[in-house]
């Protein structure tokens, strides 16, 4: 069977079933970050992301913004687990005719994120490649009491997002600000039951929370923040590259959170698994939302 037949997430599940870990691993494959034993008070977080020319950016894009994105998406993963980023490795796959100045431009973007979020680049690798490829591995840490995974949503939780969705390919995917500040505010002041970095579309990434938590959800069309770059609600559900956070809290904390008015937007409620994922439209009619979102295969 070829990978395009099994799909990206089918392939991940297959790999997960083949990989065995020891007791040092708290959470392995299947969340925004791996969670590892670290100190008596903290877990270590570990994530990586690869971006490839022609898939995640084009040859016309500003390489400073491309470098910025390569690290920012990893910071977003750390944020989704409630942690803070610390140390990164950057590996470059470079076509033979890449200009040295272009590499400098990539690192200008990387360094911008390093300064903003306190990351240290401590090494990496360089290889020849047919297309520009940037692979970043990032270590972070999180207080044990503040760790958030995708699997903790409970019926009655209110679903929130940190910003708008759809049309990000028109520019936001290269210039987004990882929601680290928001995530740290949340975990320090509220009991966040589940959270995910929305990189593959609202529908697909909310679906990961529902699958891992074994729950369903009802969301409301009137509440979904659709980006001005999105042509329709479908774009908000399916486009991907938004890098917002989707998270759930219980009703008591949701009421408190709404009163703070810090840009956290409620869009629905967690319900029992048997109800699946349902949209209530502007005419107060319910319909199931078909699976959509970005996948590599």
Secondary structure, 3 states (H helix, E strand, C coil): CCHHHHCHHHHHHHHHHHCCCCCCEEECCCCCCEEEECCCCEEEEEEEEEEEECCCECCCCCHHHHHHHHHHHHHHHHHHCCCEEEEEEEEEEECCCCCHHHHHHHHHHHHHHHHHHCCEEEEEEEEECCCCEEEEEEEEEEEHHHCCCHHHCCCCCEEEECCCECCHHHCHHHHCCCCHHHHHHHHHHCCEEEEEEECCCHHHHHHHHHHHHCCEEEEEHHHCCECCCCCCHHHHHHCCCCCEEEEEECHHHHHHHHHHCCCCEEEEEEECHHHCEEEECCCCCEEECCCCCCCCC
